[in-house]
């Protein structure tokens, strides 16, 4: 698990694992983007819970301290199994109920669309160059863009 951190404050945290040539975990809030992490394996329940434990929890602690927040995730299989629901309950994290098959409503999907559009002319030659391009593009995202995607 590799990660990049960028602190913001907000009341909604969303982490999503996307699969591309490299797998990555994305986090955003209405105040801006959060950490970006690259995964070394496909996302199954164990990997997802590892991301939650070592990526989401520290990001949420940095963003919110002891304040409550609502966590949003899509309904990917690793996210929706009972073991993951139990993990959230054990950690006292409120998870937003989310309708299935609704990527158009998902702020992070729309943010990822912005990233992909900004990267459309990039031609990385390998996974490391792709990661560098994603990092650079991610760093250019503004809090205003995130706020507009969440507070519509």
C-alpha positions as a printed NumPy array, in Angstrom:
array([[  0.   ,   0.   ,   0.   ],
       [  1.534,   3.266,  -1.108],
       [ -0.133,   6.522,  -0.209],
       [ -0.08 ,  10.262,  -0.744],
       [ -1.761,  12.56 ,   1.779],
       [ -3.44 ,  15.925,   1.338],
       [ -5.474,  17.182,   4.295],
       [ -8.865,  18.866,   4.097],
       [-11.884,  19.356,   6.339],
       [-15.433,  18.267,   5.597],
       [-18.345,  16.093,   6.639],
       [-18.299,  13.484,   3.874],
       [-15.455,  11.138,   3.117],
       [-15.501,   8.8  ,   0.195],
       [-12.888,   6.23 ,  -0.616],
       [-13.131,   4.117,  -3.686],
       [-10.888,   1.501,  -5.183],
       [-10.686,   1.808,  -8.943],
       [ -9.132,  -0.72 , -11.268],
       [ -7.094,   0.459, -14.223],
       [ -3.592,  -0.498, -15.28 ],
       [ -2.802,   0.317, -11.678],
       [ -5.316,  -0.103,  -8.875],
       [ -5.811,   2.94 ,  -6.77 ],
       [ -7.746,   4.117,  -3.768],
       [ -9.24 ,   7.573,  -4.013],
       [-10.548,   9.805,  -1.242],
       [-12.442,  13.052,  -1.469],
       [-14.534,  15.301,   0.707],
       [-16.502,  18.46 ,   0.046],
       [-13.357,  20.396,   1.025],
       [-11.053,  18.737,  -1.509],
       [ -9.247,  15.564,  -2.394],
       [ -7.726,  13.334,   0.214],
       [ -4.963,  10.8  ,   0.043],
       [ -4.282,   8.799,  -3.068],
       [ -2.997,   5.26 ,  -2.658],
       [ -1.929,   2.655,  -5.159],
       [ -2.721,  -0.973,  -4.457],
       [ -0.467,  -3.865,  -5.304],
       [ -3.232,  -6.425,  -5.757],
       [ -6.827,  -6.799,  -6.89 ],
       [ -9.426,  -5.587,  -4.432],
       [-11.052,  -8.35 ,  -2.422],
       [-12.559,  -8.107,   1.062],
       [ -9.198,  -8.447,   2.833],
       [ -7.522,  -5.821,   0.627],
       [-10.479,  -3.437,   0.995],
       [-10.463,  -3.749,   4.775],
       [ -6.695,  -3.167,   4.753],
       [ -7.296,   0.033,   2.746],
       [ -9.95 ,   1.079,   5.247],
       [ -7.676,   0.372,   8.207],
       [ -4.427,   1.87 ,   6.907],
       [ -5.677,   4.508,   4.464],
       [ -9.218,   5.625,   5.258],
       [ -8.985,   5.693,   9.064],
       [ -5.829,   7.871,   9.145],
       [ -7.306,  10.16 ,   6.455],
       [-10.574,  10.488,   8.377],
       [ -8.692,  11.138,  11.616],
       [ -6.677,  13.872,   9.921],
       [ -9.791,  15.381,   8.326],
       [-12.248,  15.098,  11.207],
       [-10.428,  14.265,  14.43 ],
       [-13.151,  13.08 ,  16.815],
       [-16.001,  14.607,  14.775],
       [-18.544,  12.346,  13.122],
       [-18.536,  11.886,   9.362],
       [-20.503,   9.895,   6.812],
       [-18.625,   7.382,   4.692],
       [-19.729,   6.691,   1.133],
       [-18.727,   3.683,  -0.926],
       [-20.046,   1.958,  -3.993],
       [-21.549,  -1.511,  -3.834],
       [-18.567,  -3.431,  -5.189],
       [-18.525,  -6.991,  -3.83 ],
       [-15.655,  -6.364,  -1.385],
       [-17.512,  -3.341,  -0.009],
       [-20.884,  -4.964,   0.512],
       [-20.06 ,  -8.243,   2.254],
       [-21.098,  -8.804,   5.86 ],
       [-17.482,  -8.753,   7.08 ],
       [-17.05 ,  -5.208,   5.753],
       [-20.352,  -4.075,   7.301],
       [-19.15 ,  -5.534,  10.586],
       [-15.825,  -3.701,  10.218],
       [-17.664,  -0.371,   9.904],
       [-19.876,  -1.151,  12.907],
       [-16.861,  -2.194,  14.983],
       [-15.195,   1.145,  14.149],
       [-18.342,   3.218,  14.769],
       [-18.465,   4.563,  11.208],
       [-21.77 ,   5.586,   9.65 ],
       [-22.023,   4.404,   6.027],
       [-24.324,   6.185,   3.599],
       [-26.885,   3.866,   2.018],
       [-26.247,   3.943,  -1.701],
       [-28.431,   2.722,  -4.576],
       [-26.93 ,   0.023,  -6.807],
       [-25.868,   0.827, -10.364],
       [-25.778,   4.586,  -9.825],
       [-22.299,   5.794, -10.839],
       [-23.786,   8.995, -12.274],
       [-24.79 ,  10.007,  -8.723],
       [-21.403,   9.163,  -7.233],
       [-19.226,  12.259,  -6.66 ],
       [-15.966,  10.336,  -6.83 ],
       [-16.936,   8.767, -10.172],
       [-17.49 ,  12.278, -11.512],
       [-14.182,  13.424, -10.006],
       [-12.432,  10.435, -11.598],
       [-14.003,  11.533, -14.899],
       [-12.335,  14.938, -14.485],
       [ -8.998,  13.211, -13.803],
       [ -9.359,  11.018, -16.897],
       [-10.225,  14.02 , -19.086],
       [ -7.176,  15.923, -17.798],
       [ -5.014,  12.852, -18.51 ],
       [ -6.426,  12.058, -21.955],
       [ -3.329,  13.231, -23.825],
       [ -0.844,  11.644, -21.43 ],
       [  0.924,   8.612, -22.826],
       [  2.623,   6.872, -19.908],
       [  4.892,   4.02 , -20.961],
       [  4.576,   1.923, -17.82 ],
       [  2.758,   1.637, -14.494],
       [  5.177,   3.986, -12.697],
       [  4.66 ,   6.721, -15.29 ],
       [  0.899,   6.18 , -15.056],
       [  1.06 ,   6.565, -11.263],
       [  3.121,   9.748, -11.635],
       [  0.576,  11.153, -14.095],
       [ -2.312,  10.284, -11.779],
       [ -0.492,  11.893,  -8.808],
       [  0.215,  15.082, -10.755],
       [ -3.347,  15.323, -12.047],
       [ -4.825,  14.532,  -8.618],
       [ -2.738,  17.326,  -7.077],
       [ -4.321,  19.85 ,  -9.481],
       [ -7.872,  19.148,  -8.315],
       [ -9.306,  22.044,  -6.343],
       [-11.516,  22.097,  -3.259],
       [-14.068,  24.028,  -5.339],
       [-14.324,  21.159,  -7.836],
       [-14.926,  18.67 ,  -5.032],
       [-17.439,  20.913,  -3.288],
       [-19.445,  21.354,  -6.498],
       [-19.536,  17.585,  -7.048],
       [-20.766,  16.849,  -3.527],
       [-22.986,  19.827,  -2.775],
       [-25.129,  19.837,  -5.884]])
